[in-house]
Amino acid sequence: MAQPSVYQQIFDYAHRANPWPLYAELRKTPVIREEDGTYVVSTYREIVALLHDPRLGSVPLGADGLAPSFIRLNPPEHDRVRRMLTRHFGPPHSPRRIDGMVPELVEIVTGLIDDFAGRTQVDLVDDFAYPFPVTVICQLLGVPREDEPRFHVWADAVVEAVGVLGEASTELRVRSDQALLELGAYLAELADAHSKEPGDDLLSALATDDGLEGRLSRDELMSNAALLLIAGHETTVNLITNGMLTLLRHPGVLARLRDDPALAVPVVEELLRYEPTVQFLTSRQAIDDIDIAGITIEKGSPVTLMLAAGSRDPHHVPDADRFDPDRLRNEHLGFGGGIHYCFGAPLARLEAQIALAELAHRLENPRLVTDPPPYRPNPLLRGPRHLQVEFDHVSSARVSAG
């Protein structure tokens, strides 16, 4: 049996807690061609170049019977759908939608931490990092919070299939496609209801859009609403959990954050570089020959961009394996780049900043129960499945929090 390549080893759960040595090994050769024909790119400069290269396209995959979401499309269709989605999400058309949510975000975080009272240990994933962004994305989209158990099952099936190699991926993909269809149908029914009685939420806005480009088709609405619901909470769960894990491993920074909540801004930015939620991008394909780093990526070849490896590239960031929120320059790949740059970035940043600042302030003497914690099986959306944290007691909320 052939020895697995460095790239293949990254998918082995044994390396989930510490993939960084493998990423360092990958970076020794910026562009590697795997036996299956996939080109793996792991250095910052080359990743950025490809993210902005129109010759690198998305593979337009979607569940059978469901249109591909916009992140699976290429221009001009990608641009049309993305414009229609972002018009209702944030600047310049809806500049106050995200900033206007700050009081709600603080209220949700405060309530979740209040529930820690009388306890000296919590699972930060189940008790905080999951319910917070789920509540937020439900409010933003107009999805009833009480339906969370239903879409939790669908979201788990979709996420489980992301970034999986080998024969196991076929069975997981079938389950994922079925879950996407069911989730899409559920959201389409909600959108129909919102179109009759619209509210101040994204589903209502999309279902009643009378812009110059018209409305999304029903299939487009189903697939993209499903994407927003899943991506809107799954990635933020890991950002918050990876963030608190990193802070507990760096008590000096945690103490500074406790005293200075404004430090949350550079802390989150450094976390996006140092412990990103999305480790790599797959489903990319060369739509023409691309010459890069002395290699020709042949037309039609699949390409994987190792974002987490690129953000720790020592040729881009000095002392790249050190967590340092005081970096003067912090250009990272935590939200991708180019035309597919994550448009949910402003909300994710805000959620993580508020969450980590309040946890640092209110948990007295927090400490890890298990290090490393158990990780989720998914190699692409990397984060702890549980994060048991002990503390002496819970302090009162900041007077200025609201």
HUTA-V967455 format. One record per residue. N is the residue number from 1. RES is the residue in one small letter. PSI is psi in degrees with one decimal (999 if undefined). OMEGA is omega in degrees with one decimal (NA if undefined). D_LAST is the distance of its C-alpha to the last C-alpha in whole Angstrom. Layout:
# HUTA-V967455
((N,RES,PSI,OMEGA,D_LAST) (N,RES,PSI,OMEGA,D_LAST))
This chain:
# HUTA-V967455
((1,m,131.3,-176.5,60) (2,a,144.3,176.4,58) (3,q,130.7,179.5,56) (4,p,143.6,178.1,52) (5,s,168.2,176.7,51) (6,v,-43.7,179.4,48) (7,y,-45.2,-179.9,46) (8,q,-33.3,179.9,47) (9,q,-27.3,179.3,46) (10,i,-27.5,-179.3,43) (11,f,-9.0,178.6,43) (12,d,126.0,-177.0,44) (13,y,-25.5,-179.2,41) (14,a,-21.2,-179.0,43) (15,h,7.7,-173.7,41) (16,r,-39.3,-177.5,38) (17,a,-26.1,-176.9,36) (18,n,78.2,179.6,38) (19,p,-5.1,-169.1,39) (20,w,-38.3,175.2,39) (21,p,-35.0,177.5,43) (22,l,-40.9,177.5,44) (23,y,-39.4,178.4,42) (24,a,-39.6,178.5,43) (25,e,-40.9,178.1,47) (26,l,-40.9,-175.5,46) (27,r,-17.1,177.9,45) (28,k,-26.7,175.3,49) (29,t,99.5,-171.2,50) (30,p,-36.1,179.8,47) (31,v,120.4,-178.4,49) (32,i,138.3,175.3,50) (33,r,120.4,178.1,52) (34,e,165.5,-177.8,52) (35,e,-29.5,-179.3,55) (36,d,4.9,177.9,54) (37,g,-3.2,178.7,53) (38,t,133.5,173.4,50) (39,y,127.9,-177.9,49) (40,v,121.7,-175.8,46) (41,v,127.7,-168.5,44) (42,s,0.0,-179.3,42) (43,t,148.7,-169.6,42) (44,y,-51.5,-174.6,40) (45,r,-43.4,-178.7,42) (46,e,-37.6,178.2,44) (47,i,-45.9,180.0,41) (48,v,-41.9,179.4,39) (49,a,-42.3,-178.3,42) (50,l,-34.3,177.5,43) (51,l,-25.9,-179.0,39) (52,h,9.1,-177.4,40) (53,d,117.8,-179.1,44) (54,p,-11.9,178.3,45) (55,r,-8.1,174.5,47) (56,l,114.9,-176.4,45) (57,g,173.6,175.2,44) (58,s,149.2,174.1,42) (59,v,117.6,-172.7,44) (60,p,68.2,179.4,44) (61,l,146.0,174.5,43) (62,g,161.9,175.5,42) (63,a,145.5,177.1,42) (64,d,126.2,-179.3,46) (65,g,2.3,-179.1,45) (66,l,134.1,179.7,42) (67,a,148.5,175.6,41) (68,p,144.4,173.3,40) (69,s,166.5,-172.5,36) (70,f,-26.6,-179.5,36) (71,i,-11.1,177.5,35) (72,r,3.3,-176.5,39) (73,l,162.3,175.5,40) (74,n,159.6,175.6,42) (75,p,147.8,4.0,42) (76,p,-10.3,-177.5,43) (77,e,-40.6,177.1,41) (78,h,-47.0,-175.7,38) (79,d,-38.9,179.9,37) (80,r,-50.6,-176.7,38) (81,v,-41.3,179.6,36) (82,r,-42.2,178.3,33) (83,r,-42.0,-177.5,33) (84,m,-33.5,178.2,32) (85,l,-46.9,-175.0,29) (86,t,-23.3,179.6,27) (87,r,-30.9,-177.3,28) (88,h,-1.1,-174.0,25) (89,f,-37.0,-174.5,23) (90,g,-161.5,-177.4,22) (91,p,151.4,-1.6,24) (92,p,-10.3,-173.0,26) (93,h,-33.7,-179.7,26) (94,s,66.6,-169.8,23) (95,p,-21.2,-174.6,21) (96,r,0.6,-176.0,17) (97,r,-47.6,-177.7,17) (98,i,-52.1,179.9,16) (99,d,-33.9,-179.8,13) (100,g,-11.5,-179.3,12) (101,m,-5.9,-173.9,11) (102,v,-49.5,179.2,8) (103,p,-38.4,178.2,6) (104,e,-41.8,180.0,9) (105,l,-44.9,179.4,9) (106,v,-41.1,179.9,6) (107,e,-42.9,179.5,7) (108,i,-46.7,-179.8,11) (109,v,-45.3,-179.8,11) (110,t,-43.3,180.0,9) (111,g,-41.5,179.8,12) (112,l,-41.1,179.4,15) (113,i,-35.1,174.6,15) (114,d,-34.8,-179.1,14) (115,d,-11.3,175.9,18) (116,f,-13.9,-175.3,19) (117,a,136.8,-179.1,20) (118,g,-0.8,179.2,23) (119,r,157.3,175.7,24) (120,t,5.9,176.4,26) (121,q,136.8,176.0,26) (122,v,159.2,167.8,24) (123,d,107.9,-172.9,25) (124,l,-22.1,176.9,23) (125,v,-60.9,-174.7,24) (126,d,-33.1,-173.9,24) (127,d,-11.9,-175.4,22) (128,f,-60.3,-170.1,19) (129,a,-27.0,175.5,20) (130,y,-53.2,-175.6,22) (131,p,-27.4,-178.7,20) (132,f,-61.9,-178.1,16) (133,p,-27.2,176.3,18) (134,v,-45.1,177.8,20) (135,t,-40.6,-178.6,18) (136,v,-48.8,-176.0,16) (137,i,-30.8,176.0,20) (138,c,-45.1,178.6,21) (139,q,-41.4,-176.9,18) (140,l,-44.3,-177.7,19) (141,l,-25.7,-174.2,23) (142,g,32.2,179.0,23) (143,v,130.3,179.7,24) (144,p,127.3,-179.0,24) (145,r,-30.3,-178.6,22) (146,e,-12.7,177.2,25) (147,d,2.1,-177.2,28) (148,e,-42.6,179.0,26) (149,p,-32.0,179.9,29) (150,r,-52.9,-175.6,32) (151,f,-14.3,174.0,30) (152,h,-44.1,179.6,30) (153,v,-44.6,179.4,33) (154,w,-44.8,-178.9,34) (155,a,-41.1,178.9,32) (156,d,-41.8,-179.5,33) (157,a,-38.4,179.7,37) (158,v,-48.7,-177.0,36) (159,v,-35.2,-178.3,34) (160,e,-28.0,-176.0,37) (161,a,-8.5,-176.0,39) (162,v,128.1,173.6,38) (163,g,31.6,179.2,40) (164,v,134.5,179.4,42) (165,l,163.5,169.8,46) (166,g,-169.2,-174.6,49) (167,e,-30.2,-178.2,51) (168,a,-26.1,-176.0,47) (169,s,-28.5,-178.0,46) (170,t,-49.9,179.3,48) (171,e,-42.0,179.4,47) (172,l,-36.8,179.8,43) (173,r,-38.2,177.8,43) (174,v,-46.2,178.9,45) (175,r,-39.1,179.4,42) (176,s,-44.5,179.9,40) (177,d,-42.0,179.4,41) (178,q,-41.2,179.0,42) (179,a,-40.9,178.5,38) (180,l,-40.8,178.1,37) (181,l,-43.9,-179.0,39) (182,e,-41.5,178.5,38) (183,l,-42.4,178.5,34) (184,g,-42.6,179.0,35) (185,a,-41.3,177.5,37) (186,y,-46.2,-178.5,34) (187,l,-33.4,177.0,32) (188,a,-40.0,176.7,35) (189,e,-40.9,176.9,35) (190,l,-43.7,179.9,31) (191,a,-38.7,176.9,32) (192,d,-42.9,179.4,35) (193,a,-40.5,180.0,33) (194,h,-31.3,-179.5,30) (195,s,-27.8,179.0,33) (196,k,-35.2,177.3,34) (197,e,75.4,-175.2,30) (198,p,147.0,175.4,28) (199,g,-167.2,-179.7,24) (200,d,64.1,-178.0,21) (201,d,167.8,-174.7,22) (202,l,-41.2,179.7,24) (203,l,-40.5,177.7,27) (204,s,-43.6,-178.9,27) (205,a,-42.8,-179.1,27) (206,l,-36.6,-177.5,30) (207,a,-18.8,-178.0,32) (208,t,18.4,-176.0,32) (209,d,124.0,177.0,33) (210,d,33.9,179.4,35) (211,g,175.7,-176.5,35) (212,l,-28.8,-177.2,38) (213,e,5.1,179.8,39) (214,g,-162.3,-178.5,39) (215,r,159.6,170.7,37) (216,l,145.3,173.3,37) (217,s,165.9,-180.0,40) (218,r,-42.8,178.5,39) (219,d,-42.1,179.3,40) (220,e,-40.1,178.0,37) (221,l,-42.0,-179.7,35) (222,m,-51.4,-174.7,35) (223,s,-39.1,-176.4,35) (224,n,-33.3,174.1,33) (225,a,-39.2,177.0,30) (226,a,-42.3,177.9,31) (227,l,-46.6,-178.3,31) (228,l,-39.5,-179.3,27) (229,l,-44.7,-177.3,26) (230,i,-52.4,-178.1,28) (231,a,-27.6,-177.2,27) (232,g,-14.2,176.3,23) (233,h,-34.2,-175.9,23) (234,e,-45.8,-177.1,26) (235,t,-35.8,-178.6,25) (236,t,-33.1,174.0,22) (237,v,-48.7,-177.7,23) (238,n,-35.8,178.7,25) (239,l,-44.7,179.2,23) (240,i,-43.7,-177.3,20) (241,t,-46.2,175.1,23) (242,n,-35.8,-179.8,26) (243,g,-47.0,-178.9,23) (244,m,-36.4,175.9,22) (245,l,-45.5,-179.7,26) (246,t,-41.9,179.6,27) (247,l,-38.5,178.2,24) (248,l,-25.6,174.8,26) (249,r,-10.6,179.3,29) (250,h,73.1,-172.8,28) (251,p,-26.8,177.8,27) (252,g,-43.3,178.0,27) (253,v,-39.5,178.7,24) (254,l,-41.9,179.2,22) (255,a,-39.6,177.1,22) (256,r,-41.4,-180.0,21) (257,l,-36.2,178.0,18) (258,r,-40.2,-177.8,17) (259,d,-23.4,-174.1,18) (260,d,91.2,-177.2,17) (261,p,-21.1,178.9,14) (262,a,-20.5,178.1,15) (263,l,-15.8,-179.4,18) (264,a,-30.2,-178.3,17) (265,v,-57.0,177.7,18) (266,p,-27.4,177.3,22) (267,v,-47.8,-179.2,21) (268,v,-38.6,179.6,21) (269,e,-41.4,178.4,23) (270,e,-34.8,176.4,26) (271,l,-38.8,178.8,25) (272,l,-26.9,176.1,26) (273,r,-46.6,-169.1,29) (274,y,-39.8,-179.6,30) (275,e,65.1,-175.5,29) (276,p,152.8,177.1,29) (277,t,-48.7,-179.0,28) (278,v,115.4,-175.1,31) (279,q,-35.0,-178.1,34) (280,f,164.8,178.3,37) (281,l,126.2,173.8,38) (282,t,-166.1,178.7,41) (283,s,34.9,172.1,42) (284,r,149.5,-175.9,43) (285,q,138.4,176.7,47) (286,a,121.4,178.6,49) (287,i,2.8,170.9,50) (288,d,166.7,174.8,53) (289,d,138.0,179.2,54) (290,i,121.2,176.3,51) (291,d,122.4,-179.0,53) (292,i,134.6,178.4,50) (293,a,37.1,177.9,51) (294,g,8.8,-178.9,54) (295,i,144.5,172.3,54) (296,t,114.1,173.1,55) (297,i,114.3,-172.0,52) (298,e,143.2,178.3,55) (299,k,134.3,178.9,54) (300,g,-7.6,-176.9,53) (301,s,141.2,172.8,51) (302,p,146.5,-178.1,48) (303,v,134.5,174.8,46) (304,t,128.5,-179.8,43) (305,l,116.8,-175.9,40) (306,m,81.8,-173.7,39) (307,l,-44.6,-177.3,36) (308,a,-37.0,176.6,35) (309,a,-41.1,-179.8,38) (310,g,-38.1,-179.1,38) (311,s,-18.6,175.6,35) (312,r,23.2,178.9,36) (313,d,116.3,-177.9,39) (314,p,-16.6,175.3,41) (315,h,-11.7,177.9,42) (316,h,-40.1,-176.3,39) (317,v,121.1,176.9,37) (318,p,140.7,177.9,38) (319,d,53.8,-167.1,38) (320,a,-23.8,-178.7,36) (321,d,10.1,177.5,36) (322,r,133.5,175.8,34) (323,f,115.1,-173.8,30) (324,d,95.2,-179.8,29) (325,p,-4.3,179.9,26) (326,d,11.6,178.6,27) (327,r,135.4,179.6,30) (328,l,-35.1,176.4,30) (329,r,128.9,-178.3,31) (330,n,72.1,176.0,30) (331,e,121.1,-173.8,31) (332,h,179.1,-178.1,31) (333,l,23.2,-175.7,32) (334,g,-25.7,177.2,29) (335,f,24.0,-179.6,28) (336,g,-143.4,-178.9,32) (337,g,174.7,179.1,33) (338,g,-152.0,-175.3,36) (339,i,-16.1,-179.6,36) (340,h,15.6,177.0,34) (341,y,135.2,-173.8,31) (342,c,115.0,-178.8,28) (343,f,-6.1,172.9,26) (344,g,3.2,-176.2,23) (345,a,-45.4,-179.0,23) (346,p,-39.8,179.8,20) (347,l,-44.1,-179.6,18) (348,a,-43.9,177.9,19) (349,r,-48.1,-176.7,18) (350,l,-44.7,178.9,15) (351,e,-46.3,-178.0,15) (352,a,-40.3,179.9,17) (353,q,-47.3,-179.3,15) (354,i,-44.6,-177.4,11) (355,a,-49.9,-175.4,14) (356,l,-37.4,178.5,16) (357,a,-41.9,-178.7,14) (358,e,-38.6,176.5,12) (359,l,-43.6,179.7,15) (360,a,-37.9,-177.8,17) (361,h,-38.1,-167.0,15) (362,r,-22.6,178.9,15) (363,l,116.3,-179.3,19) (364,e,120.6,177.5,21) (365,n,55.2,180.0,24) (366,p,147.9,-179.9,24) (367,r,150.5,-179.8,27) (368,l,140.5,174.3,29) (369,v,-41.6,-178.6,31) (370,t,130.0,178.3,33) (371,d,117.0,3.1,34) (372,p,153.3,177.2,35) (373,p,168.9,174.0,33) (374,p,134.6,-177.5,34) (375,y,157.7,170.8,34) (376,r,151.6,-179.4,34) (377,p,-24.0,-173.8,37) (378,n,125.3,-179.0,36) (379,p,-20.9,-176.4,37) (380,l,-49.2,175.9,35) (381,l,82.8,-168.4,32) (382,r,128.1,176.0,32) (383,g,160.9,178.9,30) (384,p,141.3,173.6,30) (385,r,-34.9,174.1,30) (386,h,148.9,175.0,29) (387,l,92.1,-179.8,27) (388,q,123.8,-177.9,28) (389,v,129.2,174.2,26) (390,e,152.5,176.3,27) (391,f,163.2,-177.4,24) (392,d,-47.3,176.6,25) (393,h,175.9,-179.8,22) (394,v,126.0,177.1,18) (395,s,166.7,178.3,16) (396,s,156.7,-179.8,13) (397,a,156.2,176.1,10) (398,r,140.0,177.4,8) (399,v,-32.7,-176.4,7) (400,s,3.1,-173.1,6) (401,a,-36.9,-177.9,4) (402,g,999,NA,0))
